[in-house]
Amino acid sequence: MLALGLDTSCYTTSAALCVPGKLPRQERRLLPVAAGERGLRQSEAVFAHVRQISDVLLPLLNSLPEPVSCVCASASPRDGEDSYMPVFQVGVSHGKALAAALNVPFFTTTHQRGHIAAAKYGTGLAAGKFIALHLSGGTTDVLLMDGESIQPLGSSVDLHAGQLVDRIGVALGLPFPCGPYLEELAVKGESKNQVPVSMDGLNCHLSGAEAQLLRMIAAMEPRENVAAEVYSVLCRTVHRLLAAASESAGVKDLLVAGGVASSALLRKMLLERNEKRRTGLNFFFGRPEFSGDNAVGVALIGLHKFFPMEVE
């Protein structure tokens, strides 16, 4: 059995192949963003996906280990009838056409479910309830996972984690998407925890953090120290969000997913803070290569829909 997954997000064109018991294979291409810009308009992103989707599909289709059993594509950002972005229709349309040509089933899922499935893969996270935190350019969602059920617990009410990283990164003159470059700066800097955490129950606010960090840039603070402060406020915010969600739901296992979660620095800081505070929380992280926008989780979901089983 082999599942082909497609994900055409606001950041990346991606495709993946998944076979039970074998490490998934994937191909990804970032969308082209001009220097100084903070992303693409939906129309521009759709055009970019159309131009480069063959670049991610052909290397996989030209070296199939076995015939494709099913095709799955992310059709929307997250669950809900009001969740829609045109970019995902590129993956859906190509997926439908491929499935019809191959005479195999076609399934859809969401970008968020794909992120969680990819992050969970190979972690050893036990079956049952767990809390997932989806950290990305458009998402800072705390979710209670129970089988196929997703219950939203909290979120950012203004700016998302990835937006904070990218906006401060662009303001510092870094290429978009800024995560790897900002992290490289941050490890050279020193944080004094100058930016306070802003919480409201199980929700957080990050727009105030952006305003204070931009003031630091205007005041000519060292670039590496500004970068360090970004990761400091993200770590403290994320840990407080997860601790509050854990207490509310009575669940100790926590899966951190999404592109921002691929940061080795953020992972290290979260684990150190958790150990220092002795919370009893159990953190799980996906493989870094399966944490940014990718189609691996989408393919895994397709495989599960085709042949219901626990895919590890």
PEPE-V149859 format. One record per residue. PHI is phi in whole degrees, -180 to 180 (999 if undefined). OMEGA is omega in degrees with one decimal (none if undefined). Layout:
# PEPE-V149859
PHI:OMEGA
PHI:OMEGA
This chain:
# PEPE-V149859
999:-179.0
-141:178.4
-110:174.8
-105:179.1
-114:178.5
-132:176.4
-141:-179.4
-121:-173.7
-90:178.0
-76:-177.1
-118:-164.3
-144:167.1
-96:-175.7
-144:175.3
-140:-178.1
-150:173.9
-118:178.6
-129:175.3
-124:179.9
-55:175.4
84:-179.9
-125:179.2
-65:179.3
-59:174.3
-109:-178.8
-145:172.3
-133:-178.2
-139:172.8
-137:174.7
-67:173.5
-73:-177.5
-75:-180.0
-125:-178.3
-66:179.1
-56:179.1
88:178.7
-92:-177.4
-112:179.4
133:-178.3
-118:168.1
-67:-178.4
-57:-179.3
-63:178.4
-67:-179.5
-67:177.7
-60:180.0
-62:179.2
-64:177.6
-62:-179.6
-60:-179.0
-69:-170.7
-114:-178.2
-67:177.2
-67:179.1
-67:178.7
-95:-178.6
-81:-172.1
-61:178.7
-59:178.9
-79:-177.6
-69:-180.0
-81:-179.1
-140:-179.7
-69:177.2
-74:179.3
-164:-179.4
-62:177.4
-71:179.8
-93:-179.3
-162:177.2
-126:179.0
-136:179.1
-135:172.8
-78:-173.4
-106:-178.0
-160:-179.7
-63:-177.2
-153:178.0
-64:176.4
119:-178.4
-64:-177.5
-90:-179.7
-92:-176.7
-154:169.4
-145:-178.2
-56:-175.6
-56:-175.5
-72:179.8
-70:176.4
-65:178.0
-65:-179.8
-63:-177.2
-65:177.9
-68:178.8
-64:178.5
-61:-178.6
-64:179.0
-63:-179.6
-62:179.2
-66:179.6
-65:-179.3
-88:-178.8
59:178.9
-128:-179.9
-66:174.7
-119:-179.9
-124:172.8
-126:174.5
-147:177.7
-114:177.1
-59:-178.8
-66:177.5
-62:177.2
-63:177.9
-60:-178.0
-67:178.6
-63:179.2
-67:-179.9
-67:-177.9
-72:-174.0
-56:174.4
76:-177.6
-83:-174.2
82:178.0
-60:-174.2
-67:175.4
-64:-178.1
117:-176.2
-72:169.6
-153:178.0
-102:176.9
-111:172.3
-113:179.9
-100:-177.8
-109:-180.0
-153:-179.2
-65:-178.4
-119:-172.8
-146:166.7
-139:-171.4
-108:172.5
-103:-170.3
-130:172.6
-94:-177.3
-101:176.9
-145:-173.2
65:178.9
-85:-176.5
-83:174.2
-124:177.1
-115:177.8
-64:178.5
-110:-177.1
-167:-177.9
-166:167.2
-85:-177.7
-92:177.8
-136:-175.7
-97:178.3
-94:-173.9
-58:-179.6
-66:176.4
-65:177.9
-61:179.2
-60:-175.7
-71:-178.6
-68:178.1
-71:177.8
-61:178.4
-63:178.3
-64:177.0
-89:177.9
86:-177.7
-90:177.6
-68:177.4
-99:-7.3
-70:-162.8
-93:-171.9
-47:-177.3
-61:-177.9
-74:178.4
-68:178.2
-64:178.2
-60:175.8
-68:-173.5
-62:-177.9
-68:177.7
-93:-174.1
-102:179.7
-130:178.3
-104:175.0
-113:-179.4
53:-175.9
-76:-175.8
-97:-176.7
-75:173.7
-81:178.3
-119:-177.1
-122:173.7
-142:-174.4
68:177.9
-98:176.5
-113:178.7
-131:175.9
-123:178.4
-121:-179.0
-68:176.0
-65:176.4
-62:177.9
-59:-177.5
-62:-179.1
-70:179.4
-67:177.1
-66:175.6
-66:177.3
-64:177.7
-64:179.3
-63:179.7
-84:176.5
65:171.6
-63:177.7
-54:-175.9
-56:-177.8
-68:178.2
-73:174.9
-62:178.7
-61:178.7
-62:179.2
-68:176.2
-60:-177.6
-71:176.4
-64:-177.6
-70:176.2
-65:-179.8
-61:-177.6
-66:178.6
-67:-178.5
-61:-177.7
-64:178.8
-67:176.4
-60:-176.4
-70:177.8
-63:179.2
-67:178.9
-66:178.4
-61:179.8
-66:-179.0
-66:-175.1
-93:-177.0
69:-178.0
-125:-176.1
-101:-177.6
-84:-173.7
-128:176.7
-109:179.8
-104:-173.4
-125:176.2
103:-174.5
-59:179.3
-64:-179.0
-72:178.1
-77:-178.8
-67:176.8
-64:179.3
-66:-179.9
-64:178.4
-61:-179.3
-61:-178.5
-65:179.1
-64:-179.0
-66:178.6
-65:179.6
-66:-179.8
-65:178.9
-66:-179.0
-63:-176.3
-89:175.5
51:-176.2
-82:-174.7
80:177.8
-76:-180.0
-108:-177.8
-89:173.3
-127:178.0
-126:174.7
-76:173.3
-58:179.7
-54:-178.3
-72:177.4
-108:-175.9
-100:175.0
-68:178.8
-55:-176.6
-158:-179.3
-100:-177.2
-61:179.6
-63:178.2
-63:177.8
-65:178.1
-62:177.3
-65:176.8
-61:178.4
-62:179.1
-67:178.0
-68:-179.6
-72:-178.9
-138:-174.3
-55:178.8
-167:175.8
-86:180.0
-94:-179.2
-107:none
